[in-house]
Every structure is written in C-alpha cells, then in structure tokens.
Amino acid sequence: MKRMTLSKLAHAAGVGVATVDRVLNDRGGVSPAMTRKVLEAARAAGLNRILPEEHRQPWQIEVILSSTDAFFFQQLAQDFQQLADALGYRRLRLQRTFIAENAPEKLAAHILASSRRMDGLMVFAHEHPAIYQALSDCKARGVPVITLVSDLPDADRLLHVGINQLQAGRTAGLMMGSMLARAGEVLTISGRVDYRAHRQRIEGFRDVLQQRFPHLALREALAGLEDRSRISKLLEKALVTSPSIVGVYNTGLGNREISEALARHRRERDVVYITHELYATTRRLLQQRTLTLTLDQNTQRHAQLALNLLLQKLEKGGDFSMYVDGRVDFMLYTQENVD
C-alpha cells in the first residue's frame, strides 16, 4: 500500500497516518472507537487487503452492585474490574455501578436505562415489582441479565450466579447446633429481608435448629437492615434482656459491631458466633477466637463465572442450566484453617 493511500485513508477517517498504520497492521494501542473509524473508512474506500479482525465493537457490559460498605461487594467489584482488565478493551468494556439497597425504584430505572446502551448486565437486585418489570424489558430488547448473590427466580433473567443460600443457612444451623450441647437461646441477625438471600439463610438456619436441636430456642430474627448502628443497638438490648443467649448467627454486615457488643458483656468466648465472608475483620475475629465460623462466598469465583457465562451468551448464544452452570461453592473457615 502506498504512503499516499495511507494519507488519504487517514484524512477520510479524521485521524493521523500513524493511527491508520497501527490499526491496519493490528499493532494495538488504538481505542476501540478510533479503530472502528479507521476500519469503516477502509471498507468504504474499498481497500483491497485483509483487514484486522475488529468486526464488532467491544461488548458493553455493566455490573450493578450494592453501594453498602460491606466487604463482599467492594471485593466483588474489584474482582470484576481485574478480570475485565485482563481480557482487554478489545473484548469488552466494563462499567461498575453502585446503588443503595433501599432504592429499588432507582435500581429498576437504572436497569431500564442501561438496557438501551449495554449488551449485557450483571445485577444484585431486590425482589420488587419494578425490578421484575425492568428485567422483562431487558429480555424484550435482547439484553441478557445475570443475577448475582440473591436470586430472582421468577424474573426474566438469563441465569443466576451464586451459592445455594438456603444450603448455607442450613450448614450454619448444623454447625451451631453441633457446637452447643447446653440449652439456651440462639439469636439471628438478618440483613435486608427484601433480598431473597437473607431470607433463605435465616430459613435454612431455623429449619435445621428446630428439626435437629430442640434444646436450643431460636429467638425472632433481629432486622439489622444492613445498618451498623441499628445492629449494635438491637444486639445490645438483646444481650441485656436475655442472658441465656448461647449462639449468634449473622447473615449480613455488622461483624465488628457484634464482636464489640459481645466483648462489652464479656460474652465473646462463651457464645458460638457464626457469620458470612472471610475478610480482615472476620479473619481477626477468628484468630482472636471471638468468631467461631464464617461461610465465604468466594467473590473471585462469582466474578469469573458470571463474566464468562455472559460473554459466552453474547458470543455463542445457547441456554444454561440454572443451578449447575451458575453455581458457586462456599467455603467454611474456622480458627484452624485461616492464616
């Protein structure tokens, strides 16, 4: 190809000659938008040569997560970004959005708006009519949606990626009951009950305790609502009014506040305390023998599996088995297997 042809092509695309050279010889270092401009100009000019394989723009994908300061969502967002960076801007462009858990209408409106400009979505969402409608609109537009962590089984989503939350709750109940030979009360602290994940954890935990450990009395769950101050106040009141508490199960955030309340009442060593996720706080509490057990969801596996499945759907199509393809296994950590 003569230099003049490069110059004309650069002029037609509105870019520099060096940019045209990089695109045509597939040397990289050019943004997806600029690459498309050059290739479109080359095709329009009838350029008689094999062009680089850039026949589509990178997939536009958005992951929508809770804006809470809970470790799980902060780490999950980081894992998604690292995976996207590794795949490169030619393959996909990832947008991360954080929306408060107490704003389902805002979340639904955002999902609807994103469906007009994104190729695919990954969403942590409420069981709320507006969100179900937004996901139906996504399906009508041909935009696949993967739900994360908390499932929406009746929604028009591609599939769900996450652990079996009911099984996690039942496992926590089995561990709690097996560790408590003495009679007493067990206290549960729940996150937002408008998320199926928290309801399933409490349901599984309660069922196992009631079926297999009748010597343990299960108190009504404290509605922590992912509010640290509220959790602290509710637990403080419960510890004052119920000295017979022998176990605490927490399904959401607030582990620092729970450990501090137990310490104030000098109960940190005689109460079986079970929660979720392994991170700096729970690792420290395990090492101090304040926390008995934590069930970790594996954020990296969530991100990797969800992103792989969504790209597979966008690039190859196909159907998925709801509780096989999207299943993530959880891990149990105690004082004995944490570094």
LINJO-V318151 format. One record per residue. N is the residue number from 1. RES is the residue in one letter. PHI is phi in whole degrees, -180 to 180 (none if undefined). OMEGA is omega as a letter, one per 40 degrees, with the letter a starting at -180 (* if undefined). Layout:
# LINJO-V318151
N:RES:PHI:OMEGA + N:RES:PHI:OMEGA
This chain:
# LINJO-V318151
1:M:none:a + 2:K:-75:a + 3:R:-59:a + 4:M:-60:i + 5:T:-63:i + 6:L:-60:a + 7:S:-64:i + 8:K:-65:i + 9:L:-65:i + 10:A:-62:i + 11:H:-65:a + 12:A:-64:a + 13:A:-85:a + 14:G:74:a + 15:V:-133:i + 16:G:-82:i + 17:V:-62:a + 18:A:-62:i + 19:T:-66:i + 20:V:-61:a + 21:D:-61:a + 22:R:-66:a + 23:V:-69:a + 24:L:-66:i + 25:N:-101:i + 26:D:55:a + 27:R:-91:i + 28:G:79:i + 29:G:80:i + 30:V:-121:a + 31:S:-63:i + 32:P:-57:a + 33:A:-63:a + 34:M:-68:i + 35:T:-61:i + 36:R:-62:i + 37:K:-61:a + 38:V:-67:a + 39:L:-67:i + 40:E:-65:i + 41:A:-65:i + 42:A:-65:i + 43:R:-68:i + 44:A:-63:i + 45:A:-82:a + 46:G:68:a + 47:L:-60:a + 48:N:-92:i + 49:R:-163:i + 50:I:-74:a + 51:L:-92:i + 52:P:-58:a + 53:E:-80:i + 54:E:-139:a + 55:H:-84:i + 56:R:-143:i + 57:Q:-76:i + 58:P:-57:i + 59:W:-63:i + 60:Q:-95:a + 61:I:-125:i + 62:E:-125:i + 63:V:-112:a + 64:I:-113:a + 65:L:-126:i + 66:S:-69:i + 67:S:-86:i + 68:T:-60:i + 69:D:-87:i + 70:A:-60:a + 71:F:-53:a + 72:F:-53:a + 73:F:-75:i + 74:Q:-64:a + 75:Q:-70:i + 76:L:-61:i + 77:A:-62:i + 78:Q:-63:a + 79:D:-64:i + 80:F:-61:a + 81:Q:-66:i + 82:Q:-63:i + 83:L:-67:i + 84:A:-64:i + 85:D:-62:a + 86:A:-67:i + 87:L:-74:i + 88:G:94:a + 89:Y:-70:i + 90:R:-71:a + 91:R:-88:a + 92:L:-158:i + 93:R:-124:a + 94:L:-105:i + 95:Q:-112:i + 96:R:-111:a + 97:T:-129:a + 98:F:-122:a + 99:I:-130:a + 100:A:-60:a + 101:E:-71:a + 102:N:-94:a + 103:A:-130:a + 104:P:-63:i + 105:E:-66:i + 106:K:-64:i + 107:L:-64:i + 108:A:-61:i + 109:A:-63:i + 110:H:-69:i + 111:I:-59:a + 112:L:-62:i + 113:A:-65:a + 114:S:-67:a + 115:S:-65:i + 116:R:-87:a + 117:R:-132:a + 118:M:-107:i + 119:D:-84:a + 120:G:-161:a + 121:L:-130:i + 122:M:-127:a + 123:V:-135:i + 124:F:-100:a + 125:A:-141:i + 126:H:-76:i + 127:E:-89:a + 128:H:-144:a + 129:P:-54:a + 130:A:-65:i + 131:I:-73:i + 132:Y:-60:i + 133:Q:-67:i + 134:A:-62:i + 135:L:-70:i + 136:S:-65:i + 137:D:-66:i + 138:C:-60:a + 139:K:-62:i + 140:A:-63:i + 141:R:-86:a + 142:G:80:i + 143:V:-101:a + 144:P:-71:a + 145:V:-127:i + 146:I:-108:i + 147:T:-86:a + 148:L:-118:i + 149:V:70:a + 150:S:-113:a + 151:D:-79:i + 152:L:-126:a + 153:P:-63:a + 154:D:-96:a + 155:A:-90:i + 156:D:-85:i + 157:R:-114:a + 158:L:-65:i + 159:L:-169:i + 160:H:-114:i + 161:V:-116:i + 162:G:167:i + 163:I:-79:i + 164:N:-81:a + 165:Q:-67:i + 166:L:-64:i + 167:Q:-64:i + 168:A:-63:i + 169:G:-64:i + 170:R:-64:i + 171:T:-64:i + 172:A:-61:i + 173:G:-66:i + 174:L:-63:i + 175:M:-64:a + 176:M:-61:a + 177:G:-63:a + 178:S:-69:a + 179:M:-90:a + 180:L:-116:i + 181:A:-83:a + 182:R:-85:i + 183:A:-74:i + 184:G:164:a + 185:E:-102:i + 186:V:-116:a + 187:L:-106:i + 188:T:-114:i + 189:I:-122:a + 190:S:-105:i + 191:G:-75:a + 192:R:-66:a + 193:V:-79:i + 194:D:-81:i + 195:Y:-105:a + 196:R:-58:a + 197:A:-58:a + 198:H:-69:i + 199:R:-64:a + 200:Q:-68:i + 201:R:-61:i + 202:I:-65:a + 203:E:-61:a + 204:G:-64:i + 205:F:-62:a + 206:R:-63:a + 207:D:-61:a + 208:V:-66:a + 209:L:-63:a + 210:Q:-71:a + 211:Q:-79:a + 212:R:-118:a + 213:F:-134:a + 214:P:-66:i + 215:H:-77:i + 216:L:-107:i + 217:A:-96:a + 218:L:-94:i + 219:R:-75:i + 220:E:-60:a + 221:A:-63:i + 222:L:-81:a + 223:A:-84:a + 224:G:-71:i + 225:L:55:i + 226:E:57:i + 227:D:-115:a + 228:R:-62:a + 229:S:-64:i + 230:R:-64:i + 231:I:-59:a + 232:S:-61:a + 233:K:-68:a + 234:L:-64:a + 235:L:-70:i + 236:E:-59:i + 237:K:-64:a + 238:A:-65:a + 239:L:-69:i + 240:V:-73:a + 241:T:-85:a + 242:S:-132:i + 243:P:-68:a + 244:S:-90:i + 245:I:-67:a + 246:V:-117:a + 247:G:-147:i + 248:V:-133:i + 249:Y:-122:a + 250:N:-114:a + 251:T:-95:a + 252:G:-135:a + 253:L:-79:i + 254:G:103:a + 255:N:-65:i + 256:R:-64:a + 257:E:-65:i + 258:I:-66:a + 259:S:-65:i + 260:E:-67:i + 261:A:-66:i + 262:L:-62:i + 263:A:-67:i + 264:R:-60:a + 265:H:-99:i + 266:R:53:a + 267:R:-114:a + 268:E:-67:a + 269:R:-107:a + 270:D:-116:i + 271:V:-112:i + 272:V:-77:a + 273:Y:-121:a + 274:I:-125:a + 275:T:-147:a + 276:H:-127:i + 277:E:80:i + 278:L:-111:i + 279:Y:-152:a + 280:A:-55:a + 281:T:-67:a + 282:T:-69:i + 283:R:-62:i + 284:R:-64:a + 285:L:-66:i + 286:L:-65:a + 287:Q:-65:i + 288:Q:-84:a + 289:R:65:i + 290:T:-86:i + 291:L:-92:a + 292:T:-90:a + 293:L:-158:i + 294:T:-133:i + 295:L:-106:a + 296:D:-100:a + 297:Q:-88:i + 298:N:67:a + 299:T:-60:a + 300:Q:-63:i + 301:R:-66:i + 302:H:-55:a + 303:A:-64:a + 304:Q:-62:a + 305:L:-67:a + 306:A:-62:a + 307:L:-67:i + 308:N:-62:a + 309:L:-68:i + 310:L:-68:i + 311:L:-65:i + 312:Q:-62:i + 313:K:-65:a + 314:L:-67:a + 315:E:-93:a + 316:K:-126:a + 317:G:75:i + 318:G:99:i + 319:D:-110:a + 320:F:-131:i + 321:S:-83:a + 322:M:-56:a + 323:Y:-111:i + 324:V:-115:a + 325:D:-64:a + 326:G:-98:a + 327:R:-78:i + 328:V:-117:i + 329:D:-86:i + 330:F:-96:a + 331:M:-117:i + 332:L:-103:i + 333:Y:-123:i + 334:T:-125:i + 335:Q:-63:a + 336:E:-92:a + 337:N:-126:i + 338:V:-112:a + 339:D:-74:*
